Amino acid sequence: MNKKRKSQQAILANTDFTAAFSDADRYLQNFIRNEVPYLQKEMDGQQIEALTYANASYNNKDAIKDGIKDGLKGLATLGTVRFTTMQTPKYLVLNRGELHLFDTDTDGDISEHYVFNPTRLQESTIEEIPLTGNLKAFALQKGEHTKAYKLTLASKSGMMEVVIFSALVFTFASTAASPFSMNAEKWKEEIVIASDFLKKLGEQYPNLKVQIPLMPN
């Protein structure tokens, strides 16, 4: 693992991220076409301006308390809607000022599609959170620069929490996520795609703006 991290640091030091971020749209379109074509279908032909992976804001204590459930259900707890489900891939898609949240079932099929309009997004919040436990373990697979954020989305049912990163990260083992890779190009693309999502979200909604590592000024 130490050798892998040293290799990551070397890749990072030799990557021109100013040039990489200028290719963000190309990286995104390649990723949609090759990795998540089903999201484009779910968007019914609408343009995907930016996307990232999302994770349930759900810890081991919650899982023991609520039990592991297969479907996506909402549990209202102090005004916060929590995902009480087995960890499955989730995706956030930005389109024309709206934010789409897709959840998948244990077979990998889209099971839920939520849409947050501008009014809801203006009522939402985001904050950087410490990297500890599983969050840290999975984040470090994409480099020591990776940051985690809790995105709290306003909905009719309450506040819905998800965890996102400055790289494409799932906080659990999943065939939908690429494992640790020493492929410099792929690693770079995963950083740029997720960081560009944060950038565009913050540009459209100043209340959802965060500091993004590696982002050129």
N, C-alpha and C positions, 0 to 999 in steps of 0.2 A: 504493500500500500504506500509506503514512503517513496518507493521508486516511481509509482504512478503519479503521486502528488508532485514530485520533482519534475517529472515529464510534463505535467499540466502547467506548472509554473514556467517552464521553458517555452511551451506553446504560447502561453499568454504573453510572455515577454516579446515574442517574435511575431505577434499578430497586430496588424494595422487595423484597429477597430474603427478609426475614422473612415477608412475605405470600406470596411465591412458594413457599417451602418448605412452607407450610401447604397448598398445592395439589399437593404432590408426587404423591399417589395419583391424582389426576385427570389430571395430566400423563402419568403412567405408563400408565394405561388408554387414554388417547387415542393414545399412541405405539404401544402394542401393537396396537390396532385398526387404525391407519392405516399404520404403517410395518413392523411385524414380526408379522403375524398367524400366520405359519407357526411361530413359537416357541410360541405358545399350543397349536397342534396337536401339536407335538412333546412338550409337557408333558402331553399326554393329559388335558386339562381341569383339571389341578392349577393352583392359584393361583400367579401370578408375583408375588412380594412386592416384588422389585426386580430391575433388570437394568442391564447396561452393556455397552459394546463392549470387546473384548479384542484384543490384538495379539500376534503371535508375538515372543518375545524372540530375535530373529534378526537378525544384522547382515550387511553385505556380505562380510566375510571368511568367515563361515559359509557363505554362499551359494556363493561361489567354491570353497570346499573341498568341500562336499557335493554341489554341483550342484543345479539347480532341478528339482523333482519335482512332478508334478501331484497326487498323492494325499497324504493326511496319514499320515505315518509317524513313529515315534519313534526317535530315535538316542540311545542311552544314552552320555553323555559325563560321566565323573566323577560318576556318580549323578544327573545331570540329564537329563531328557527334553526334547529340543529339537524344535520343529516344523521338519522339513526339507521345505518346500513353498513353492510360490508363495504370496505373501501373499494370503489370502482372508479375508473377514469372519468374525469369531469373536464369540461372545456369552456372557456370564456371567449366569445366572439364579439368584436366591436363592429357595428354597422350603422352608419347614418345617425349617430348620436344615441343609438340604443345599444344595450349590452345584453347579449344572449348567453344564458348559462345552460349547457347541455350536461345531463347526467347519463350514465350508461348502466345497464344491468350486468349481471355476472356472466352473461354470454357475449358482452361487448356491444350490444345493440343500444341505440339511443332509447332511453326510457322516459326521460322528462326534458322539457324545453321551457325554460322560463325567459321572459323578456322584461327588462328593466328600462323604462322610458326616461327621458331627460329629467322629469320631475322627481322620480324615484332616485336617480343617480345624484341629483343635487342634494338629496337628503342622506346619501350614503357617506361612508368614511373609509379611510385606509390608514394603516399605521405599520411601521416596521416592527417586527417582533424578533426576540432573541433566538439564535439558533441553538437548540438544545435537543438532546435525545435523538429520536428518529428524524426530526427536521434537519438537524445538523448532519447526520449520517448521509442522508440522501442529497442534501444541498452540496456537500463537499465532493460528490461525484461529478459535479459540474464546475468545480473550482472553488478556491478559498475566498474568492471575491463575491460569491453568490449571497444575495440577501433574501430574506423572507418577509412577507407582508400579510397582515390580516385585512381582508377586504370585507366590510360589513355593508351589505346591500339592503336597502329599504324595500319592503314588499308589503302587500296587503295583510299578510299573516304575521308580520313582525320584521325583525332584522335577521337576514340570512348571512351567515359567516362562511367564508372560504379562505383558504391559505394559498397564496400564489408566490412565485419566486421571480428573480431577475434572470432566470434561465428556465428552460422547460424541464420541470421536475415534478414527478409524482412521489408522494411520501410513503410508498408501499411498492412491493414487487408487482409488476404488471407487464404483460406482453405488449401493451399499447405504448409503453415507454421504452426508449432506448437505454440500455444499461451503460455503465461506465465505458466510454470509448476513447481510444487514443487517436481516433480519426480527427485531425485538427480542423478540417473543413466542417464536419458534422457538428463538432463541439461549438465552433464559432457560430454556426447558423442557429443552433438552439439558444445560445446566449442572445444573439441579435433579435430573433423573433420575439422572445419573451420580453426583452428590454424595450423593444419598439412598441409592444402592446402597452407597457406602462407609460411610455412617453406620450403616445397618442391619447390614452385615457386621461392623463394629466393635462394635456393641451386642451381637450374638450371640456374637462371638468376640473377647474383649479383646486377644488376641495379633495380631489383624488390624485393630487400630484405628490410624487415622492422622489427622493434622491435615488438615482439609478447608477450603480457602479459601471465603469467602463464606457458610459455614454459620453461622446465628445461634446464639448461646449458649443 
